[in-house]
């Protein structure tokens, strides 16, 4: 690998690491390009070539991944989760979440946190009875 390619990869990793750390803050291409020490157009092209997706899509995916966690592990409502992960609009958050996950944030939470059906009492009694095979 040439020195230039290594430097480019490091620059893109710096920008991606910044997105991973500050995903909930407003991040724009000029800021990320400065972190990578390249022009905005070069940053977008090189980021996509390096990671297989645009910087904007990567940031959206990271935000949705964090939102998935918050939806399952906190009592925050969907609007609170939306703002906590950096989306400025509930509509944009819901549309992006559905595109990436395949269902709405509300459906995602409901399907994964549904109460477990209790074991029917006939099975419970069978398991708690002393065995006659002793």
C-alpha positions as CSV (number, residue, x, y, z in Angstrom):
1,X,0.0,0.0,0.0
2,X,1.4,3.4,-1.0
3,X,2.0,6.2,1.5
4,X,-0.6,8.3,-0.2
5,X,-3.3,5.6,0.2
6,X,-2.3,5.1,3.9
7,X,-2.6,8.8,4.5
8,X,-6.0,8.9,2.8
9,X,-7.3,6.0,4.8
10,X,-6.1,7.6,8.0
11,X,-7.9,10.8,7.1
12,X,-11.1,9.0,6.4
13,X,-10.8,7.0,9.6
14,X,-10.4,10.3,11.5
15,X,-13.6,11.6,10.0
16,X,-15.5,8.4,10.6
17,X,-14.3,8.3,14.2
18,X,-15.5,11.8,14.7
19,X,-18.9,10.8,13.4
20,X,-18.9,7.8,15.8
21,X,-18.1,10.0,18.8
22,X,-20.3,12.9,18.0
23,X,-23.2,11.3,16.1
24,X,-25.8,13.2,18.1
25,X,-24.4,16.6,17.3
26,X,-24.9,18.5,14.1
27,X,-22.2,17.4,11.7
28,X,-21.8,18.7,8.2
29,X,-19.6,17.9,5.3
30,X,-17.4,21.1,5.7
31,X,-16.7,20.1,9.3
32,X,-15.9,16.5,8.4
33,X,-13.8,17.5,5.4
34,X,-11.7,19.8,7.7
35,X,-11.2,16.9,10.1
36,X,-9.9,14.8,7.2
37,X,-7.9,17.7,5.8
38,X,-9.4,17.5,2.3
39,X,-11.8,19.4,0.2
40,X,-15.5,18.8,0.6
41,X,-16.0,17.1,-2.8
42,X,-12.9,15.0,-2.4
43,X,-14.1,14.0,1.1
44,X,-17.4,12.7,-0.1
45,X,-15.9,10.8,-3.0
46,X,-13.1,9.3,-1.0
47,X,-15.3,8.4,2.0
48,X,-17.7,6.6,-0.3
49,X,-14.9,4.7,-2.0
50,X,-13.3,3.8,1.3
51,X,-16.4,2.7,3.3
52,X,-19.0,1.9,0.6
53,X,-21.5,4.6,1.6
54,X,-21.8,8.4,1.7
55,X,-20.8,10.2,4.9
56,X,-24.5,11.3,5.3
57,X,-25.8,7.7,5.0
58,X,-23.1,6.5,7.4
59,X,-24.1,9.1,10.0
60,X,-27.8,8.3,9.6
61,X,-27.1,4.6,10.1
62,X,-25.0,5.2,13.2
63,X,-27.8,7.4,14.6
64,X,-30.5,4.7,13.8
65,X,-28.3,2.0,15.5
66,X,-28.1,4.1,18.6
67,X,-31.9,4.8,18.4
68,X,-32.5,1.0,18.2
69,X,-30.6,0.6,21.5
70,X,-32.4,3.4,23.2
71,X,-35.8,2.2,22.1
72,X,-35.2,-1.2,23.7
73,X,-33.3,-0.2,26.8
74,X,-34.8,3.1,28.0
75,X,-38.2,4.5,28.8
76,X,-37.8,7.4,26.4
77,X,-40.6,8.0,24.0
78,X,-39.8,8.0,20.3
79,X,-39.6,11.8,20.1
80,X,-37.0,11.9,22.9
81,X,-35.0,9.2,21.2
82,X,-35.2,11.1,17.9
83,X,-33.6,14.2,19.4
84,X,-31.2,12.2,21.6
85,X,-29.6,10.7,18.5
86,X,-29.3,13.9,16.6
87,X,-32.3,14.0,14.3
88,X,-34.0,17.4,14.1
89,X,-37.3,16.2,12.8
90,X,-39.4,13.3,13.9
91,X,-40.6,12.8,10.4
92,X,-37.1,12.4,9.0
93,X,-36.2,10.1,11.9
94,X,-39.2,7.9,11.3
95,X,-38.6,7.7,7.6
96,X,-34.9,7.0,7.9
97,X,-35.5,4.4,10.7
98,X,-38.0,2.6,8.5
99,X,-35.7,2.7,5.4
100,X,-32.8,1.1,7.5
101,X,-34.7,-1.2,9.8
102,X,-37.7,-2.1,7.8
103,X,-40.3,-0.9,10.4
104,X,-41.3,2.2,12.3
105,X,-39.6,3.0,15.6
106,X,-42.8,2.3,17.5
107,X,-43.3,-1.1,15.8
108,X,-39.6,-2.0,16.4
109,X,-40.0,-1.3,20.1
110,X,-43.4,-3.0,20.4
111,X,-42.2,-6.2,18.6
112,X,-39.0,-6.6,20.6
113,X,-40.3,-5.7,24.0
114,X,-43.6,-7.6,23.9
115,X,-44.3,-9.4,27.2
116,X,-43.4,-13.1,27.1
117,X,-46.5,-15.2,27.2
118,X,-46.8,-17.0,30.5
119,X,-46.3,-20.8,30.6
120,X,-49.7,-22.5,30.8
121,X,-50.5,-23.7,34.2
122,X,-50.8,-27.3,33.1
123,X,-47.1,-27.3,32.1
124,X,-46.1,-25.6,35.3
125,X,-47.8,-28.2,37.4
126,X,-46.2,-31.0,35.4
127,X,-42.7,-29.6,36.0
128,X,-43.2,-28.9,39.7
129,X,-44.7,-32.3,40.6
130,X,-42.3,-34.8,42.1
131,X,-41.2,-37.4,39.5
132,X,-42.5,-40.9,39.9
133,X,-39.4,-42.3,38.2
134,X,-37.2,-41.6,41.2
